Amino acid sequence: MDLYPKVVASVASLDDAREAVRLGADMLEVRADLAMEEPQILVERAFRLGKPIIVTIRPRWEGGAFKGDDMERLDLFRKLIPLADYVDVELRAGNVDEIVSLTEGSDAMAIVSYHDFEKTPSNGEMLDIISRCLEKGDIAKLAVMPGSLGDVLRLFEVTLASKRPVCTMAMGDIGAHSRIVAPVYGSVFSYGYVREPVAPGQMRVDRIIEGLRLLGLR
């Protein structure tokens, strides 16, 4: 993994993926749960654009739109993983280990993620979440909902304290600046949108790139 933080564009269509490349995104997160066409076809077409691919099939219980059961999602991951550089699976998924095991023998790495849409846990709890994510996967992703700027500062402290690859973000309006500032403290990815945010507080890809450039991270 390169040293500078990657800007990831969350996309659900080929048009969005093409626009993401035009805006300068380093990577494409293909949201198969939001896909406007058959997910396998979308991933194949996005792959041809020459950017690393994260495959995400986010279930409804963690803020996504996938309505199927665990086995259906496992089967879809199995179909998509040959073209993926990363797969994103939730720490709280009942079959997280089974999904991560699909990366064995492939070129894909596993991002194990945790989203708290209600609060920012204590520093100890966040460090424990990150540790549990890293026990299962290659990269930990932690997204929290801050109630104050102090909560965002605590997330930065946790990011700085993490010794292995982490991706962190504070959601909502209060945490929007974390999309640019968290990489200063070691967050390896920053997720942005192309036309419409797919998560609270997301910035457009080119605005994130501009902010990172101002901070000397590009």
C-alpha positions in Angstrom: 0.0 0.0 0.0 1.3 3.4 -0.9 2.1 5.9 1.9 -0.3 8.6 0.9 -4.0 8.3 1.7 -6.3 7.1 -1.1 -9.4 8.9 -2.1 -12.2 6.4 -2.6 -15.3 7.2 -4.7 -18.5 5.4 -3.8 -20.3 4.5 -7.0 -23.4 2.6 -8.0 -23.4 3.0 -11.8 -20.9 3.0 -14.6 -21.5 6.7 -15.3 -20.6 7.5 -11.6 -17.5 5.4 -11.9 -16.4 7.2 -15.1 -17.1 10.6 -13.4 -15.1 9.5 -10.3 -12.1 8.8 -12.5 -12.5 12.2 -14.1 -12.6 13.8 -10.7 -9.3 12.1 -9.7 -10.4 9.3 -7.4 -7.7 6.8 -6.6 -10.1 3.9 -6.0 -13.7 3.0 -6.7 -15.9 1.5 -4.1 -18.6 -0.3 -6.1 -21.7 -0.4 -3.9 -23.3 -3.6 -5.1 -26.2 -3.1 -2.7 -27.0 0.2 -4.5 -26.2 -0.9 -8.0 -28.3 0.4 -10.8 -27.5 -2.6 -12.9 -26.6 -6.3 -12.3 -23.7 -6.0 -9.8 -21.4 -8.4 -11.6 -21.7 -6.5 -14.8 -21.1 -3.2 -13.0 -18.0 -4.5 -11.3 -16.7 -5.9 -14.6 -17.2 -2.5 -16.3 -15.8 -0.5 -13.5 -12.7 -2.8 -13.5 -11.9 -1.8 -17.0 -11.5 1.8 -15.9 -8.1 0.8 -14.4 -8.7 1.8 -10.8 -8.5 -0.5 -7.8 -11.9 -1.8 -6.8 -13.5 -2.2 -3.4 -16.6 -4.4 -3.4 -19.2 -3.5 -0.8 -22.5 -5.2 -0.3 -23.8 -3.3 2.7 -26.8 -4.9 4.4 -29.8 -2.8 5.6 -28.9 -3.4 9.3 -25.7 -1.4 8.8 -27.0 1.4 6.7 -27.0 -0.3 3.3 -29.7 -1.5 0.9 -29.0 -5.3 0.5 -32.1 -7.2 1.4 -30.9 -10.8 1.0 -29.7 -13.2 3.6 -26.2 -14.2 4.6 -25.9 -17.0 2.0 -27.1 -14.8 -0.8 -24.5 -12.1 0.1 -21.8 -14.7 0.4 -22.6 -16.1 -3.1 -22.5 -12.5 -4.5 -19.2 -11.8 -2.9 -17.9 -15.1 -4.4 -18.9 -13.9 -7.9 -17.4 -10.5 -7.5 -14.1 -11.1 -5.7 -12.1 -12.2 -8.8 -12.2 -8.5 -10.0 -11.8 -6.9 -6.5 -8.8 -5.5 -4.9 -10.6 -5.2 -1.6 -13.9 -6.5 -0.1 -15.6 -4.6 2.7 -17.5 -6.8 5.3 -19.0 -5.7 8.6 -17.5 -6.8 11.9 -21.0 -7.6 13.1 -21.9 -9.8 10.1 -22.8 -13.3 11.2 -20.6 -14.8 8.5 -17.8 -12.3 8.6 -15.1 -15.0 8.8 -16.6 -16.9 5.9 -16.6 -13.8 3.7 -13.1 -12.9 4.6 -11.9 -16.4 3.8 -13.0 -15.8 0.2 -9.9 -13.5 -0.1 -7.6 -16.4 0.6 -5.8 -17.4 -2.6 -6.9 -14.2 -4.3 -5.3 -10.8 -4.8 -8.0 -9.1 -2.7 -7.6 -7.8 0.8 -10.4 -7.6 3.4 -11.6 -4.4 5.0 -13.6 -5.2 8.1 -15.8 -2.3 9.0 -18.0 -1.0 11.9 -20.5 1.8 11.6 -22.1 3.5 14.6 -24.8 5.9 13.3 -25.9 7.0 16.8 -22.8 8.0 18.7 -19.0 8.1 19.1 -18.0 5.3 21.5 -15.4 5.8 24.2 -11.7 5.8 23.1 -11.3 2.4 24.7 -14.3 1.0 22.9 -13.1 2.4 19.5 -9.6 0.9 20.0 -11.2 -2.4 20.9 -13.4 -2.3 17.7 -10.4 -1.6 15.6 -8.5 -4.4 17.2 -11.3 -6.9 16.6 -11.6 -5.7 13.0 -7.8 -6.3 12.5 -8.0 -9.7 14.0 -10.3 -10.7 11.1 -9.1 -8.6 8.2 -6.3 -6.6 6.7 -7.7 -3.1 7.3 -10.1 -1.8 10.0 -12.7 0.8 9.0 -14.5 2.7 11.7 -17.2 5.3 11.1 -18.9 7.0 14.0 -21.5 9.7 14.6 -20.1 12.6 16.7 -22.2 14.7 19.0 -19.5 17.4 19.3 -16.2 18.5 17.9 -14.7 16.8 20.9 -15.9 13.5 19.7 -14.1 14.1 16.4 -10.9 14.9 18.2 -11.2 11.6 20.1 -11.6 9.8 16.8 -8.4 11.4 15.6 -6.6 10.3 18.8 -7.7 6.7 18.3 -6.6 6.9 14.6 -3.2 8.2 15.7 -2.8 5.5 18.3 -3.6 2.6 15.8 -0.4 0.8 14.7 -1.9 -1.1 11.7 -3.9 0.1 8.7 -7.1 1.9 9.7 -9.7 4.0 7.9 -11.7 6.3 10.2 -14.3 8.9 9.7 -16.8 11.0 11.7 -20.1 11.2 10.0 -22.7 14.0 9.7 -22.1 17.7 9.4 -20.1 17.9 12.6 -17.6 15.3 11.3 -17.5 16.3 7.7 -14.0 17.8 8.0 -12.7 14.4 9.1 -12.9 13.3 5.5 -9.9 15.6 4.9 -8.3 15.7 8.4 -8.4 12.0 9.5 -5.6 11.1 6.9 -3.3 13.5 8.8 -3.6 11.2 11.7 -3.1 8.0 9.7 -6.4 7.1 8.1 -5.5 5.3 4.9 -8.7 5.9 2.9 -11.1 8.8 2.6 -14.5 8.1 1.0 -16.3 10.7 -1.2 -19.2 10.9 -3.5 -19.6 11.7 -7.2 -23.1 13.1 -7.5 -25.0 12.2 -4.3 -23.6 11.3 -0.8 -24.1 7.7 0.2 -23.2 8.4 3.8 -23.8 11.3 6.2 -21.2 14.1 5.8 -19.5 12.8 2.7 -17.7 15.3 0.5 -17.3 15.2 -3.2 -14.2 13.4 -4.4 -12.5 16.4 -5.9 -13.1 18.5 -2.8 -11.3 15.9 -0.7 -8.4 15.8 -3.1 -8.1 19.6 -2.9 -8.2 19.5 0.9 -5.5 16.8 1.1 -3.4 18.8 -1.3 -3.6 21.9 0.9 -2.5 19.7 3.8 0.5 18.3 1.9 -0.9 14.8 1.6 -1.0 14.7 -2.2 
